[in-house]
Amino acid sequence: RSSAASDVYKRQVYGVVAAILFLAAALVIYSIFYISVGQKVAEFGQLRTIGASKKQIYKIVLKQGYMLAVPGILIGSIMGTIISYCLQSKGWSVFAFIVSLCGACLFGILLVYISVRKPAKIAANTSPISALKNPVGIVNYRTHKRHRITPVYLAKISFSRNRKKSLLTILSLGLCGVIFFLAASYQSSFNAESMARYWDMKYGDFKISIDLENESENLDALLQKEYFSDYVKRVGDIEGVSNIFTYATVPVDFSTDNDISDSTLMLGYNEKDLASLNAAVLSGNITDDTELVVSDPERIYDVYHWKPQIGDTVTFNFKNHSGKTITKAFKIGAITSSNDGMGGYIFRMPENMLKELAGYDCTYAIEIQAEAEYQEIIEQELKLLVSDNRDVRLQTLQDFIVEHQSDNRAGFTLAYAIAAILWIFAVINQINLTVTNLLSQKQEMGTLKSIGMTNKQLKQAFMMEGLFTTLIALLITAVVGIPGGYAIGIFLKNAGMSTGFVFPVVAFTLFAVAMFMLESLMTILLIHSWKKQSVIAIMRN
């Protein structure tokens, strides 16, 4: 059943997204508190000096985490509720809101505890002596006398002195970059026309169809009206129509030898479908004697815990033209993958056999292939043809393309929103690290300026340090993101949603430029504040 399979697939996707967000949020929170604890070594040491125990310091840091988490959880839950109500007001309820709020609170508190636990232990183990020491440390340049002291070399020294802080900042920036790249790859690789051709209109330019989402009784009644017997003849007489393709189905109840039963649709295949079906065969063969073809065994197992085998018998109940229920068993002759080009239902049989069993023309759709110069005229003719029939609808290829673009726009927005949220936290880490490094080196830079270092060289040194961080983060983005983006492209192609991976050149370039500009702007503003101070003032501070 397609709805059950769709639910399984959605749960898997949501689980993967939730796991990624959990790890990303844990890394960001951990890095923020680690850097924060590193800046407060002196304060923790002083608290230990006046009698605070390790346990009390540990609790202080944990409480800081919870004090930040609780308002954030409440604000996030309220905003999420408002957004979900706006997106799908019919599915919203007070009960769901309460359950979601409780789940978000438990999830948030657990996440904060896991993330803050390690920084809290570091703070608790701070000794009183640490209060008297510089947590970063002054570089002894005598050990570097073999190297020429240049802005690039100074940046390298500064970068290496805070390795763990730098690593956490780079990881958070890199993770943000990877998620952004994956979202951009998804958007750039997605092709609405490919999706429309794969799922909705494989051959034609126009489609007249009955809605398969009708209840089985209604669908039976609609199919037995045999609208398409007349439509095929009348459409064939329209000038410019080059081909007509038919699609047939019958609502059925099925049961297997291991007591699995359900309702579904039996699809009919004809000559146009044989190439894609044969290309997707996993076992067995499709011949003139094949009675039944089963598609997507993995999904069947996920939904029904049934592994279909060649030779297995499946029993079907369906109604014929007179309304009599027919019971008949068929042997599985072939098993295909989900990419057999016939959609999401699991059973197929030859179209002529299906119509013979049903006793009527069970065509539910026709695709009309038109010559390019006649398309506008044919569209008007088809609209006139179906104008007095509310049971069928006319759709064009462009209608399906617009529909798929609209359906996937929300997914693109969500992916970019997740990347943006992570980017904000990563930038906080980056600002924190940059400011920490600059302030810890203020006296050191004052000494270098007193022996001849210019403001230009000072600016270059700090700019280079920021660029190191940004370049490594972008390298992580490229090394992890490109294979991930390629995998997304292949996945979309296999799902009929793309022609293959398309590198998101514009998005990646804008992201890289934004990263470099942000780092440069932060450094320039901080260096500018130093220019107003004398060398003596800098050294004193």
C-alpha positions as CSV (number, residue, x, y, z in Angstrom):
1,R,0.0,0.0,0.0
2,S,1.6,3.3,-1.1
3,S,0.4,5.4,2.0
4,A,2.0,2.9,4.4
5,A,5.2,2.8,2.5
6,S,5.2,6.6,2.3
7,D,4.9,6.7,6.1
8,V,7.8,4.3,6.6
9,Y,10.0,6.4,4.2
10,K,9.0,9.6,6.0
11,R,9.9,8.2,9.4
12,Q,13.3,7.1,8.1
13,V,14.0,10.6,6.6
14,Y,12.8,12.3,9.8
15,G,15.0,10.0,11.9
16,V,18.1,10.8,9.8
17,V,17.4,14.6,9.9
18,A,16.8,14.4,13.7
19,A,20.1,12.5,14.3
20,I,22.0,15.1,12.2
21,L,20.4,18.0,14.1
22,F,21.1,16.4,17.4
23,L,24.8,15.9,16.7
24,A,25.1,19.4,15.2
25,A,23.3,21.0,18.1
26,A,25.4,19.0,20.6
27,L,28.7,20.1,18.9
28,V,27.7,23.8,18.8
29,I,26.5,23.8,22.4
30,Y,29.7,22.0,23.5
31,S,32.0,24.3,21.7
32,I,30.3,27.4,23.0
33,F,30.5,26.2,26.6
34,Y,34.1,24.9,26.1
35,I,35.2,28.4,24.9
36,S,33.2,30.1,27.6
37,V,34.8,27.9,30.3
38,G,38.3,28.6,28.9
39,Q,37.6,32.4,29.2
40,K,36.5,32.0,32.8
41,V,39.5,29.9,34.1
42,A,40.5,32.8,36.4
43,E,37.0,33.2,37.8
44,F,36.7,29.5,38.6
45,G,40.2,29.5,40.1
46,Q,39.2,32.4,42.4
47,L,36.0,30.6,43.4
48,R,38.1,27.6,44.3
49,T,40.4,29.9,46.3
50,I,37.6,31.1,48.5
51,G,36.3,27.6,49.2
52,A,34.1,26.4,46.3
53,S,34.3,22.7,45.8
54,K,34.6,20.9,42.5
55,K,31.0,19.7,42.8
56,Q,29.8,23.3,43.2
57,I,31.7,24.5,40.2
58,Y,30.3,21.6,38.2
59,K,26.8,22.6,39.2
60,I,27.4,26.2,38.3
61,V,28.3,25.4,34.7
62,L,25.3,22.9,34.4
63,K,22.9,25.5,35.8
64,Q,24.2,28.1,33.3
65,G,23.4,25.6,30.5
66,Y,19.9,24.9,31.8
67,M,19.2,28.7,32.3
68,L,20.0,29.2,28.7
69,A,18.2,26.1,27.5
70,V,14.7,26.5,29.2
71,P,13.9,29.9,27.5
72,G,15.2,28.6,24.2
73,I,13.2,25.4,24.4
74,L,10.0,27.3,25.2
75,I,10.5,29.9,22.5
76,G,11.4,27.2,19.9
77,S,8.4,25.2,20.8
78,I,6.0,28.1,20.5
79,M,7.6,29.2,17.2
80,G,7.4,25.6,15.9
81,T,3.8,25.4,16.9
82,I,2.9,28.6,15.1
83,I,4.8,27.5,12.0
84,S,3.2,24.0,12.0
85,Y,-0.3,25.5,12.4
86,C,0.3,27.9,9.5
87,L,1.6,25.1,7.3
88,Q,-1.1,22.5,8.2
89,S,-3.9,23.9,10.4
90,K,-6.1,20.9,9.9
91,G,-3.7,18.5,11.6
92,W,-3.0,20.8,14.6
93,S,-4.4,19.9,18.0
94,V,-3.8,21.0,21.7
95,F,-2.9,17.4,22.6
96,A,-0.3,17.2,19.9
97,F,1.1,20.6,21.1
98,I,1.4,19.4,24.7
99,V,3.1,16.1,23.6
100,S,5.5,18.0,21.3
101,L,6.3,20.5,24.1
102,C,7.0,17.7,26.6
103,G,9.1,15.9,24.0
104,A,11.0,19.1,23.1
105,C,11.7,19.9,26.8
106,L,13.1,16.4,27.5
107,F,15.1,16.4,24.3
108,G,16.5,19.9,24.9
109,I,17.5,19.2,28.5
110,L,19.1,15.9,27.6
111,L,21.0,17.6,24.7
112,V,22.2,20.4,27.0
113,Y,23.3,17.9,29.7
114,I,25.3,15.8,27.2
115,S,26.9,18.9,25.6
116,V,27.7,20.8,28.9
117,R,28.9,17.8,30.9
118,K,32.5,17.8,29.6
119,P,33.0,21.6,29.9
120,A,31.6,21.5,33.4
121,K,34.1,18.8,34.4
122,I,36.9,21.0,32.9
123,A,35.7,23.9,35.0
124,A,35.4,21.8,38.1
125,N,39.0,20.6,37.8
126,T,40.4,24.1,37.6
127,S,42.9,24.6,40.4
128,P,43.3,27.8,42.3
129,I,46.8,28.3,40.8
130,S,45.2,28.5,37.4
131,A,43.7,31.8,38.4
132,L,47.2,33.3,38.4
133,K,48.1,32.0,35.0
134,N,47.3,33.2,31.5
135,P,45.1,30.5,30.1
136,V,46.5,31.1,26.6
137,G,50.0,31.8,27.4
138,I,52.6,34.2,26.1
139,V,54.7,33.0,23.2
140,N,58.4,32.8,23.8
141,Y,59.7,34.1,20.5
142,R,63.3,33.0,21.3
143,T,62.2,29.5,20.5
144,H,61.2,30.7,17.0
145,K,64.4,32.6,16.2
146,R,65.2,30.2,13.3
147,H,62.1,31.5,11.6
148,R,61.5,35.0,10.2
149,I,58.7,36.7,12.2
150,T,56.3,37.6,9.5
151,P,52.5,38.2,9.6
152,V,51.9,34.8,8.2
153,Y,54.1,33.1,10.7
154,L,52.6,35.0,13.6
155,A,49.1,33.9,12.4
156,K,50.4,30.2,12.4
157,I,51.7,30.5,16.0
158,S,48.5,32.1,17.2
159,F,46.3,29.5,15.5
160,S,48.2,26.6,17.0
161,R,48.2,28.0,20.6
162,N,44.4,27.5,21.0
163,R,44.2,24.2,19.1
164,K,41.1,22.8,20.8
165,K,39.2,26.0,20.6
166,S,40.2,26.4,17.0
167,L,39.3,22.8,16.2
168,L,35.8,23.2,17.8
169,T,35.2,26.4,15.9
170,I,36.4,24.9,12.6
171,L,34.2,21.8,13.2
172,S,31.1,23.9,13.9
173,L,31.8,26.0,10.8
174,G,32.6,23.0,8.7
175,L,29.4,21.2,9.9
176,C,27.3,24.3,9.0
177,G,29.1,24.4,5.6
178,V,28.4,20.7,4.9
179,I,24.7,21.0,5.7
180,F,24.4,24.1,3.6
181,F,26.2,22.4,0.7
182,L,23.9,19.4,1.0
183,A,20.9,21.6,0.9
184,A,22.3,23.6,-2.1
185,S,23.1,20.3,-3.8
186,Y,19.6,19.1,-3.3
187,Q,18.2,22.2,-4.8
188,S,20.6,22.4,-7.7
189,S,20.2,18.7,-8.6
190,F,16.5,18.6,-8.2
191,N,14.7,18.7,-11.6
192,A,10.9,19.1,-11.6
193,E,10.6,18.1,-15.2
194,S,12.5,14.9,-14.6
195,M,10.2,14.2,-11.7
196,A,7.1,14.9,-13.8
197,R,8.4,12.6,-16.5
198,Y,9.2,9.8,-14.1
199,W,6.1,9.9,-11.9
200,D,3.3,11.6,-13.8
201,M,3.6,11.8,-17.5
202,K,6.3,9.6,-19.0
203,Y,5.6,10.0,-22.7
204,G,3.0,12.6,-23.5
205,D,2.4,16.3,-23.4
206,F,-1.2,16.1,-22.0
207,K,-2.9,13.6,-19.6
208,I,-6.6,12.9,-19.1
209,S,-7.1,10.8,-16.0
210,I,-9.4,9.6,-13.2
211,D,-8.1,10.3,-9.7
212,L,-6.8,7.1,-8.2
213,E,-7.2,8.4,-4.7
214,N,-10.9,7.7,-4.8
215,E,-12.4,5.1,-2.5
216,S,-12.3,1.6,-4.1
217,E,-16.1,1.5,-4.6
218,N,-16.1,4.9,-6.3
219,L,-13.1,4.0,-8.4
220,D,-14.7,0.8,-9.5
221,A,-17.8,2.7,-10.5
222,L,-15.8,5.3,-12.4
223,L,-13.7,2.8,-14.3
224,Q,-16.8,0.8,-15.3
225,K,-18.2,3.9,-17.1
226,E,-15.4,3.3,-19.6
227,Y,-14.9,6.9,-20.5
228,F,-11.6,6.3,-22.2
229,S,-12.9,3.9,-24.9
230,D,-14.6,6.9,-26.4
231,Y,-11.8,9.4,-25.5
232,V,-9.1,7.3,-27.3
233,K,-11.1,7.4,-30.6
234,R,-12.0,11.1,-30.4
235,V,-8.5,12.2,-29.4
236,G,-7.0,10.2,-32.2
237,D,-9.1,12.2,-34.7
238,I,-7.5,15.5,-33.5
239,E,-5.0,16.9,-36.0
240,G,-1.4,17.0,-34.6
241,V,-1.8,14.0,-32.2
242,S,1.1,11.7,-32.9
243,N,0.5,9.0,-30.3
244,I,-1.8,7.9,-27.4
245,F,-0.7,5.8,-24.5
246,T,-3.1,4.0,-22.2
247,Y,-2.9,3.1,-18.5
248,A,-5.2,0.6,-16.8
249,T,-5.9,-0.5,-13.2
250,V,-8.4,-2.4,-11.1
251,P,-9.0,-2.1,-7.3
252,V,-8.2,-5.4,-5.6
253,D,-8.0,-7.1,-2.2
254,F,-5.0,-9.4,-2.0
255,S,-3.9,-12.2,0.3
256,T,-0.7,-14.3,0.5
257,D,0.0,-17.8,1.8
258,N,1.4,-16.3,5.0
259,D,-1.9,-14.6,5.9
260,I,-1.0,-11.1,4.7
261,S,-3.9,-9.2,3.3
262,D,-4.6,-5.6,2.2
263,S,-6.3,-3.5,-0.4
264,T,-4.4,-2.0,-3.3
265,L,-4.5,-1.3,-7.1
266,M,-3.4,-3.8,-9.7
267,L,-1.7,-2.0,-12.6
268,G,-1.7,-3.2,-16.1
269,Y,1.4,-3.0,-18.3
270,N,1.6,-3.0,-22.1
271,E,4.2,-2.7,-24.8
272,K,5.3,0.8,-23.8
273,D,6.3,-0.4,-20.3
274,L,8.3,-3.5,-21.1
275,A,11.6,-1.8,-21.6
276,S,11.6,-0.1,-18.1
277,L,10.2,-3.3,-16.5
278,N,12.8,-5.6,-18.0
279,A,15.6,-3.1,-17.0
280,A,14.4,-3.2,-13.4
281,V,14.0,-7.0,-13.1
282,L,15.7,-8.4,-9.9
283,S,14.6,-12.0,-10.3
284,G,12.5,-14.1,-12.7
285,N,11.6,-13.1,-16.3
286,I,8.8,-11.1,-18.0
287,T,7.5,-13.2,-20.8
288,D,4.2,-13.7,-22.6
289,D,3.3,-16.3,-20.0
290,T,4.0,-14.1,-17.0
291,E,0.9,-13.8,-14.8
292,L,2.1,-11.4,-12.1
293,V,5.0,-9.0,-11.5
294,V,5.8,-7.7,-8.0
295,S,7.7,-4.5,-7.5
296,D,9.9,-3.1,-4.7
297,P,10.5,-6.1,-2.4
298,E,12.3,-4.0,0.1
299,R,9.3,-1.7,0.6
300,I,7.0,-4.7,0.7
301,Y,9.1,-6.2,3.6
302,D,9.2,-2.8,5.4
303,V,5.4,-2.6,5.3
304,Y,4.2,-6.2,5.4
305,H,7.3,-8.2,6.6
306,W,6.8,-10.4,3.6
307,K,9.6,-11.4,1.2
308,P,8.0,-12.3,-2.2
309,Q,9.6,-15.2,-4.1
310,I,9.3,-16.4,-7.7
311,G,6.6,-19.0,-7.8
312,D,4.7,-17.7,-4.8
313,T,0.9,-17.5,-5.2
314,V,-1.1,-14.3,-4.4
315,T,-4.9,-14.5,-4.3
316,F,-6.9,-11.4,-5.5
317,N,-10.5,-10.5,-5.1
318,F,-12.0,-7.9,-7.5
319,K,-15.3,-7.0,-9.0
320,N,-16.2,-7.5,-12.7
321,H,-18.4,-5.4,-14.9
322,S,-21.6,-6.9,-13.4
323,G,-20.5,-6.3,-9.8
324,K,-19.8,-9.9,-9.1
325,T,-16.7,-10.5,-6.9
326,I,-14.1,-12.7,-8.7
327,T,-11.4,-14.6,-6.7
328,K,-8.4,-15.7,-8.6
329,A,-4.8,-16.7,-7.7
330,F,-1.7,-15.8,-9.7
331,K,1.9,-16.9,-9.5
332,I,4.7,-14.4,-9.3
333,G,6.7,-14.6,-12.5
334,A,9.1,-11.6,-11.9
335,I,10.2,-9.2,-9.2
336,T,11.3,-5.7,-10.1
337,S,13.0,-2.8,-8.2
338,S,11.1,0.4,-7.4
339,N,12.6,2.0,-10.5
340,D,10.4,0.0,-13.0
341,G,8.7,3.2,-14.2
342,M,5.2,2.3,-13.2
343,G,4.7,4.1,-9.9
344,G,4.2,3.2,-6.3
345,Y,1.8,0.3,-6.3
346,I,3.3,-3.2,-5.9
347,F,1.4,-5.5,-8.4
348,R,1.5,-5.5,-12.2
349,M,0.0,-7.8,-14.8
350,P,-0.4,-7.6,-18.6
351,E,-3.0,-5.0,-19.5
352,N,-4.9,-7.3,-21.9
353,M,-5.2,-10.0,-19.2
354,L,-6.4,-7.4,-16.6
355,K,-9.1,-6.1,-19.0
356,E,-10.2,-9.7,-19.8
357,L,-10.5,-10.6,-16.1
358,A,-12.4,-7.4,-15.3
359,G,-14.7,-7.8,-18.3
360,Y,-14.5,-4.1,-19.2
361,D,-12.1,-1.4,-20.4
362,C,-10.4,-0.5,-17.0
363,T,-8.3,2.3,-18.5
364,Y,-7.9,5.1,-15.9
365,A,-5.7,7.5,-17.9
366,I,-4.4,8.3,-21.4
367,E,-1.3,10.4,-22.3
368,I,-1.4,12.3,-25.5
369,Q,1.8,13.0,-27.4
370,A,1.4,16.1,-29.7
371,E,3.5,17.7,-32.4
372,A,5.1,20.9,-31.2
373,E,3.3,23.2,-33.6
374,Y,-0.2,21.9,-32.7
375,Q,0.1,21.9,-28.9
376,E,-1.9,25.0,-28.2
377,I,-4.7,23.9,-30.6
378,I,-4.7,20.4,-29.1
379,E,-4.9,21.8,-25.6
380,Q,-8.0,23.8,-26.4
381,E,-9.6,20.7,-28.1
382,L,-8.9,18.5,-25.1
383,K,-10.3,21.1,-22.7
384,L,-13.5,21.2,-24.8
385,L,-13.6,17.4,-24.8
386,V,-13.6,17.0,-21.0
387,S,-15.4,20.2,-20.1
388,D,-18.7,18.4,-19.4
389,N,-17.2,15.5,-17.4
390,R,-16.4,16.2,-13.7
391,D,-15.0,12.6,-13.2
392,V,-11.8,13.2,-15.2
393,R,-9.2,16.0,-15.3
394,L,-6.9,17.3,-18.0
395,Q,-3.3,18.2,-17.0
396,T,-0.3,19.3,-19.0
397,L,3.3,18.5,-18.5
398,Q,3.8,22.1,-17.3
399,D,1.1,21.6,-14.6
400,F,3.0,18.7,-13.1
401,I,6.3,20.7,-13.2
402,V,4.8,23.6,-11.3
403,E,3.2,21.2,-8.8
404,H,6.5,19.5,-8.0
405,Q,8.4,22.8,-7.8
406,S,5.8,24.0,-5.3
407,D,5.9,20.7,-3.3
408,N,9.7,20.8,-2.9
409,R,10.0,24.5,-2.2
410,A,9.1,23.8,1.5
411,G,11.9,21.2,1.7
412,F,14.5,23.6,0.2
413,T,13.4,26.3,2.7
414,L,13.6,23.9,5.7
415,A,17.1,22.7,4.6
416,Y,18.4,26.2,4.3
417,A,16.8,27.3,7.5
418,I,18.6,24.5,9.4
419,A,21.9,25.5,7.8
420,A,21.2,29.2,8.7
421,I,20.5,28.3,12.4
422,L,23.7,26.3,12.6
423,W,25.6,29.0,10.8
424,I,24.5,31.5,13.4
425,F,25.8,29.3,16.2
426,A,29.0,28.7,14.3
427,V,29.5,32.4,13.8
428,I,29.1,32.9,17.5
429,N,31.9,30.4,18.1
430,Q,34.0,32.1,15.5
431,I,33.5,35.6,17.0
432,N,34.2,34.2,20.5
433,L,37.5,32.6,19.3
434,T,38.6,35.7,17.4
435,V,37.9,38.0,20.3
436,T,39.5,35.6,22.8
437,N,42.7,35.4,20.7
438,L,42.9,39.1,20.1
439,L,42.4,40.0,23.7
440,S,44.9,37.4,25.0
441,Q,47.5,38.7,22.6
442,K,47.0,42.4,23.2
443,Q,50.0,42.8,25.5
444,E,52.1,40.6,23.2
445,M,51.2,42.7,20.2
446,G,52.0,45.8,22.2
447,T,55.5,44.4,22.7
448,L,55.9,43.6,19.0
449,K,54.7,47.1,18.0
450,S,57.2,48.6,20.4
451,I,60.1,46.9,18.5
452,G,58.8,48.1,15.1
453,M,55.8,46.1,14.0
454,T,53.4,48.3,12.0
455,N,49.6,48.4,12.2
456,K,49.5,47.0,8.7
457,Q,51.6,44.0,9.7
458,L,49.4,43.5,12.8
459,K,46.3,43.7,10.7
460,Q,47.7,41.2,8.2
461,A,48.7,38.7,11.0
462,F,45.2,38.6,12.5
463,M,43.6,38.5,9.0
464,M,45.7,35.5,8.1
465,E,44.7,33.8,11.4
466,G,41.0,34.2,10.6
467,L,41.6,33.1,7.0
468,F,43.3,29.9,8.2
469,T,40.1,29.0,10.2
470,T,37.8,29.9,7.3
471,L,39.9,28.0,4.7
472,I,40.0,24.8,6.8
473,A,36.2,25.1,7.4
474,L,35.7,25.5,3.6
475,L,38.0,22.5,3.0
476,I,35.9,20.4,5.3
477,T,32.8,21.6,3.5
478,A,34.3,20.6,0.1
479,V,35.8,17.2,1.2
480,V,32.6,16.0,3.0
481,G,30.0,18.0,1.2
482,I,30.9,17.1,-2.4
483,P,30.7,13.3,-1.9
484,G,27.5,13.9,0.1
485,G,26.1,16.2,-2.6
486,Y,27.0,13.6,-5.3
487,A,25.2,10.9,-3.2
488,I,22.1,13.2,-3.0
489,G,22.2,13.6,-6.8
490,I,22.4,9.9,-7.4
491,F,19.5,9.3,-4.9
492,L,17.4,11.9,-6.6
493,K,18.2,10.4,-10.0
494,N,17.2,6.9,-8.9
495,A,14.0,8.4,-7.5
496,G,13.2,10.1,-10.8
497,M,13.7,13.6,-9.4
498,S,16.9,14.5,-11.2
499,T,19.2,13.9,-14.2
500,G,22.2,13.7,-11.8
501,F,24.4,15.7,-9.5
502,V,24.7,19.4,-10.3
503,F,27.4,21.3,-8.4
504,P,25.9,24.3,-6.6
505,V,28.4,26.8,-7.9
506,V,26.5,30.0,-7.0
507,A,25.5,28.9,-3.5
508,F,29.0,27.6,-2.6
509,T,30.6,30.8,-3.9
510,L,28.2,33.0,-1.9
511,F,28.8,30.9,1.2
512,A,32.6,31.2,0.8
513,V,32.5,34.9,0.2
514,A,30.2,35.4,3.2
515,M,32.6,33.5,5.5
516,F,35.6,35.4,4.4
517,M,33.8,38.8,4.6
518,L,32.5,38.1,8.1
519,E,35.9,37.0,9.4
520,S,37.6,40.0,7.8
521,L,35.0,42.5,9.1
522,M,35.4,41.2,12.7
523,T,39.2,41.5,12.6
524,I,39.1,45.0,11.0
525,L,36.7,46.3,13.6
526,L,38.8,44.9,16.5
527,I,42.1,46.2,15.0
528,H,40.5,49.6,14.4
529,S,39.7,49.9,18.1
530,W,43.4,49.4,18.9
531,K,44.6,52.2,16.6
532,K,43.2,54.7,19.0
533,Q,45.5,53.4,21.8
534,S,49.2,54.1,22.3
535,V,51.8,51.3,22.5
536,I,52.1,52.0,26.3
537,A,48.3,51.7,26.7
538,I,48.1,48.5,24.8
539,M,51.0,47.0,26.9
540,R,49.4,48.2,30.1
541,N,46.0,46.7,29.3
